[in-house]
Amino acid sequence: QKSPAAGESDDIYPLHMLDDTKTYRDIVVTWTLRFNDVLGADNLYTSLSKLLEMGDWKKL
């Protein structure tokens, strides 16, 4: 299946070479996290936005 063309407003995050291997495509990884305090949506958004803006690190 061919990927759609990227538009001007699209953000493209390249995959690490190991992320797109046959072995990893067949694995589903899930995490469950428990926090003792409420996570503020604004704080979480701000933190993740800063993380994506750091250098060329754009991998979640």
Number of C-alpha atoms within 10 A of each C-alpha: 3 4 5 6 7 9 8 6 6 8 8 9 12 10 10 9 7 9 11 10 10 9 9 11 9 7 8 6 5 6 5 4 5 6 6 5 6 6 9 9 9 8 10 11 11 11 11 11 11 10 15 14 10 9 7 9 11 13 10 7
